[in-house]
Amino acid sequence: MTSSKIIHIQPEKTRPIEILLVEDSPSDTDLTIEALEEGKVTNHLSIVEDGVQAMQFLRRQNQYAGAPRPDLILLDLNLPRKDGREVLTEMKSDPDLRAIPVVVLTTSRAEEDVLRAYQLQANCFITKPVDFKQFLDVVRSIEHFWLTVVTLPPNGNSPFPG
């Protein structure tokens, strides 16, 4: 006589993926939100409109004192006050921030911008399509790749410095 076991396997409870969108264009922000809302991954999107706000968010300064640590950053290059290149430079030189993956999502097609972004350790560079449907497809592709295919670095529950 053999005994049998019934094992109840529950899916691992996962927390939402934290995404920081650094984008100054309201229409691009709206399109990104729309594309992410249709995705299959539970995510939480925080939005800042310039590079100064991005660094304050990442360092949990001022009004961002309670900000979540992002698992992924979608970064426009051409931002007011502090551009995306400066944000990348600061992030990647900070040991507490450098492991956060950064997807540069910008209108620039300039070869020097692509090269500079990778020199500054961006994880990928994507030129925003001007077509509405193509833009949605690009954001969905980013979501699929970065949030379902790739293993992101552990977010950790340790507090940020500052």
N, C-alpha and C positions, 0 to 999 in steps of 0.2 A: 504494500500500500504506500503510495507516494503522497506527500503532503504538498499542497499548493499554497502559494502566498499571493495575496493581492497587494500590490504596491500602488499607492496613489502618488503620482508624480505631478506636482504643481509647477507651472512655469515659474522661473525665477522672477521675483518681483523686481522690476527694474525701475529706476527713477527716470524721469524725463531727461532727455538730452538738452543741455543748456547751450543755446546758440546766442552769440552776440553779433548783431548786425550793425555795422558802422557804415551808415549811408546817409547822405545829405539830400538825396532826391526823393521827395514824397511819393512820386509815381513808381519809382523802382522799389521803394519800401513796400508800397501796397502790393505790387506784383510778387515780391518775395513772400510776403505774408500769405497771399492767396495760394501760391504754389506749395508752401509748407503746410498749410491747413489741409490740403488734399492728400498729404503724404500719409504713409502707414506707420511712421515712427512718432511716438509721443515726444513732443519737444516743447521747450519753453523758450520763447524768443524775447530777448531784450534788445532794445534799439537805442542807439545814440547817433547824433547827427554830425559830429566832428571829431577830430583826433584828440583834442583836449579832453572832451567828455569820455572818449574811449579809454584813455589812460587813467582818468579818475575812476571809471567803472572798474577797470582791471585791478587798480590798487585800492579799491573800496574807499575812496576819498569823497568828502563833501556829501552831496545828496545820494551818493552811491555806497554809503557805508554798509548797507545790508545786501549789496549786490551778490548774486550767485557767481561762482567761478565758472566761466564758460568752458564747455567741452570742445567748442569749435567757434571760430570767428570768421565771419564773412566781411571782408574789408574792401571798401572802395579806396582807390588811390587818391583821387582828386577831391579832397575834403577841405572845408574852411578851417582856419585857425592853426591846425597841425595836419599835414597831409598824411596819407597812408604810408608813405615811405618812412616818415619820421616815427609813426606808430610802430611799424615793423622794427626799425632800428632800436627803439626803446624796449620793446617787448623781448626781442631776441637777445638783448644784452642783460636782461634781468633774469637771474636763475629761477625765480619763482613764476615767471610767465613764459619762458622760452619753449616749454614743452607743449603749450596750447597750439594745436594746428590752426593755421591761417590760410584761408582761401581768398586770394585776391580776386574780386569780382568788380570789374571796372569797364568803362567805355574805351579805355586806351587800347590801341593796337600797336603802339610804338614799340619797336624792337628794344630800345633802350629801357623802357619801362618793364618789359618782360625780364630782361637780363638783370636789371637792378632789383626787382622783386625777389628773384631767385637768389641773388647775391646776399640779400637781406634775410634769407632763409624762409621765404614764403613756401608753403607746402604745395600750392598750385596756383596757376594764373589763368583766369578765365575772362575772356572779353564778352561783355554783355551784348547779346543780340538786340537789335532795335525792334524786331518783330515780337509782338505780344506772345504768340504761341511758342516761339523759339525761346523766349526769355523764361516762360513757365517751365518748358522742357529742361532748360539748363539748370534751374534751381532744383527741380525734381531729381535730376541726375546727380547734383551735388549731394542732395539729401540721401539718395539711394547709396551712393558710393561711401560717403563719409559717415553715415549714420547706420548703415546696415552691413556693408561689406568690410570696412576698415575697423580694426580694433583701436579705439581711441585710448590715449594714455589715461590712467586712473585719475579721476577728478580729485579724489582725496577729500577728506573732511577737515583738513587742517586749515586754520584761518590764514588769510592773506597777511602779509606784512603791512604795516601802516594802518 
